[in-house]
């Protein structure tokens, strides 16, 4: 409908740099009506805090606003109505309902296609691969046809309408016949939260296998590699991950920035010191993350820079090295230090929760077709 339609329900979509005044002018709405609505108790501040892309619904009759509706939070709706005595506002509670969803799938060509066939959304798949099993399985190189997954996760609904997926509560991935299981655990005192295997060991390791989302490995760790530019046999003491220029590079583990700057053939490089003699190097960056400085602490997964092709590089990629006491190790195969298990004080609570989740995983697997007996890891 056009803004001039009488009695029309107008959908005001917030664009970059929009304010309520600008929205009202765009739709030729009465600025005096806006002033009166803003003056209502508790309305002005909540109404002015706009979010990019959100929708505000206004019903107008003969140029005057009859009603306005805006979602001010996930669980609260602001409704404004014109009455004989002026505008009245109500804040209506709209609680979110959590429902459990069980899904299973078998990989034929890719994890994303198998998940889509099972009705699992892309964000949940990414959590499955990156947040849960990414420390155990190389999803870029080790996934093969016949691998399977079973997952129990939350979905959020409001007024019966699906909103989005919530947390994964329990998951199982069967890779080359080996079962990996993970359970979500949040302690009642909120001090511990994460994914753990059935024995209470964290799925999270102290280091990521690959510190970015890459398209392919363009050069492996190889002490007899022929250099693509120099045409000489020169040891390649790291792994090259090909990725588009500008791809985010993440810290492989918690640590401190030991070096940041230009370094010969490495180009723009960051070296992180992680303690216990372990350091990691990230080369050929296009640029560094803002506020990153030598000596500053970083956390695992924090953005430290972006893929580029500075230094001796034939194209955009990350050159990644993992060193122990100064000696280079193959980042793809070096044993990574385990994260700490759940403290003994939390074991009873974890075990009380894990029993029910493991039973749910067994039920999901039983519902899948062709799953034989296997030994979980």
N, C-alpha and C positions, 0 to 999 in steps of 0.2 A: 504494500500500500504506500501511497505517497503521503508526505506530511500534511497535505491539505485535505485528506479524506476526513469527513466529519464522523465522529464516533469511532475512529480507527484505533486499533491497538498498535502502538508504535514500539518497535524494538530498537533501543538505543545501544549500539555496540561501541564499547570504549576503544578508541584508537590511541596510538602513541601521542603523548602530550595532551590528551584530552582532559578537560575539567567539566564539571557539571554545567557551568555557565556556557562553555563552548558547545556541549551537547544540546543544551536547550536552544541556543541560537541556531544551530544546524537544523533543528527540526521546527524552528519557529514557534517555540513554546514560550509561555508567558513568564518573564523573569520575576514578576511579582508573586506568582504562584510558587516559584522556586524559593523565594525569600521566606514566604510563609511556611513552607514545608521545612526548610532548614531551621526555622525558629522553634519547631516543636521539640518538646523535652526529649533529650537523648538522641535526636535524629541527626542533627547537623554534622557532627564529627564522623559518625558511621556512614553517612551518605556521601561525604566528600572523599573518602578513602577509596578511590577507584582502582580497579585492577585491569590491566590490559586484556582485551578480548571478552570481558564480562558483558552481560546483557541486562539492561534495565528496561522494564516494560511499563509503558505509560498509556492510559486510555484518555483520549481527549474528545470533548464534545463542544462544537462551536467555538474552538480556540481555547477553551478552559480545560485544565486538567481535572479529570474526574477521579482518577486513581493512579497510584504509582506502586510498583513492586520491585524490590531488589533483594537479592540474597546477600546478606552481610557477613555470613559465615557458613561453614559447612552444615551447621545444625540450626541456623536461625534465619528467618525470612522477615524482612521489613515490608509491611503493607501500609499504604497511606490512602485514605478515602476522604472525598469531599462530602461534608454534611451541611445541613442548613446553618450550622453555627461555625463552619470553617473546616479546616483539615484535621483529621484525627489519625494517629499512627498506632500501629500494633507491631510488636515483635513476636512472631509465631515460631514456636519450637518445631523443628522438623528433624527428629532424631534419625541417625544413620543406623541401619540394621546390618549386622554381620551375618553372612551365611557361609557355610563351608562347601567347597567344591572339590571333588575328587576327579583326577584325570590321569590317563595313562596313554602312552604312545610308543610306537616303534619307528626307528629312523630308517628310511629308505634312501633318501638323498641328502637331507640336512636336518638339523635339530629344529630350525624354524619351521620348515614345512611339516614335520611331524607334530610339532606343537600346535600349529594352525589347524591341522586335521583333527586334533584332540580338543579344539576350542580354547586353547590356552593363549592368552595375549602376549604380545611381544615383550612388554615390560617384565612380566613374570618369567618368561624364558631367559631374559638377560640376568635377572636375579638368580635363577637356577644355575646359570653358567658362570657368572662372575662372582656373586656374593657367597655361593654355597660350595660348588664343586670345582671352581676354578683353580684351587690350590692342589687338587688331587688329579684332575684330568686336563689335558691340553685340548680344548675344544676346537682349536684350529687344525690340529694335526692328528689327534688320536681317535676322533669319532668315526665310526664305520657303520655301514648298513647292518641292521640286526640289533644294534644297541637300543636299549629301552629306558623309559623313565616312568615313574609313578610319583604323583605329587598330591598333597593335601594343602589347600590354601584358602584364604578368606576372600570373599567378594563383598563389596559394600553396595547396599541398596538404600534408596530413600523413596518413601511412598510407593514402594513396589517397583521402582525403576532402578536398573543397574547403573552404578556410578563408575566403579573401577575395581581393580584387584587390590587386595590388601596383602598381608604377610603370607609367606609360605610357612606353614607350620611343620610339615614333615615332607621329606623328599627322598627318592631313591633313584640312583642312576646305575644302569647295568652296562658296563663298558668292556667289550671283549670277554664277556662271561663273568666278570668280577663285579660284585655288588658293592656300591657305596651308598651309605645311608646317612642322613643328616636330620637333626631335630632342632626346632627353635626353642630356646630356653631363655626366659627373663626371670631373674630372681625376684622374690616378693619385695626385697628392699631396693630394687632397681639398680643395684651395683654391678650386676652381671647381665649381659644380654648378647645373644649371638647364636650361631649354629654349631652344634656339637654332634659327634658321632655317638652311637649308643653306649659307648664306654665312657663318655664324658670328656673326650678329647676335642679340642676346638678344631673346627674345619679350617679355620683361618691359620695360615702359616706366617712366620715372621717376614717372609718375602714373597712377592708375586713372581710367578714364572715369567710372565711377559708384562712389561710396564706400560702397555698401550693396546688399543684395539687395532690389530694389523690385518693387512690383506693377505700377506704371504711372507715366508722367510726367504729373503733374496740371497743370503749367504750365511752358512752355518759356521760354527766354531771349527776351525780347520788349521792345524799348524803347518800344512803344506799347500795352502791356497795360493793360486796365481793372482796377483793384484790386478784388478780390472783396468787401472789407469797406468800404473808403472810397468805392467807386463813382466813383473818379477815374482819369483816364488817368495812370498812373505807370509809369515804366520798371521792368521786371522783369529785373534784371541777374544772374540766376542760373537754375538749373533746380530745380523742385520735384519730388521723388520721393515719391510716395505709398507708404506702407508701414505695416503695423500698429504701433501704439504698442509700444515696447520693442525694435523691430528694431535690431540692432547697426549702428552707424555706424563706419566704418574711416577711418584717415588715408589720404588719397589718395596721399601720397608721404612720403618721409623729411623731417623738419623739426623745428621747435621751436615750442612753444606760445607764441604771441605774446599771446593774450588768451583768458580763460576767465571767463565770468560772464554777467550779464544785460545786454542791449543793445537797449533800445527794442523796436520791432516784431519784431526777430529772436528775442526771448525769450532762452532759455538758448543761448549761442553759444560756439563755439570757433573761433579764428582761428589757423591754422598758417602759419609763415614757412618757406619752403623754400630760400631763397637765390636768387641771380640775379634778384631782383626779383619772384619768384613767391610768392603767398600764396593760401590757400584758406580759405573760411568755411563753417561748418556751423551752421545756425540751427534754432530751434524744438525743440531737444532737450528730452526729459523729464528727463534727468539725465546727469551726466558720468561717465566711467569713474573707478573708484577710483584714487587716487594720481596722477591727472592734475593737474598744476599749471602755472601760467604759468612759462615759462623752461625747462621740461623737454623733452628730446628725445623724438621719437616716430619709429617706423619705419612704412614703408608697410604697410598692412593691419592695423596695431595698432588695437584698439578704443579709441575716444576718447569715445564716448557712445552714447545710445540715442534712437530716434525718439520725438518727442512732438508737442505742439501749443501750446507756450508762446509768448507774444508774440502778434502779429497773425496768427493762423492759424485757418482754418476747420475743420481736422481734422488728424489725425496725418500728418506728412510731414517730409522733410528739405529745407530750402532750402540749396542748395549753390552757392557762387560760386568762380570762378577769376579771379585778378587778376594782371596783369603790370605792374609799376611803377605800381601803383595803379589801373590801367585795367581795367574788367571785360571779360572775354572769355567767349564761349559755351563752357561746359565740354564740350558734346557735339561741337563742331567745331574747337576751337582745336588747332593742331598741337602734339602733346605731345613733349617732348624724348625722344630715343632713349636707351636704356641703352647702356653701352659694349660694343663687340664683344669677342670672345675675344682676349686678348693674343696677340701674334705667337708667343711661346714655346710656346703651347699649340695652335697651329694644326695642326701635323703629327699630333698625337694625335687631335684632333677630326676631322680629315679621314679618318684611318684608320678611325674608328668610324662616321662619317656615311655612308660609301659603302655599307656593308652595310645600314644602316637604311633608306636611300633605296631600295635594291633591294627590301627587304621591302614598303615602301609601294607600289612599282610592282606587285608581285605581288598585293597586296590589291586594288588598284584594278582590275587585270586580271580578278580573280575577281568583281568587282561587275558588275551588268547595266547596259548602256546608258551606260557612261562613255566619252565621246569625248575627242579630243585637246584639252588645255588647257595654258596656260602657268603654271607655279607662280610664287608670289610669296613 
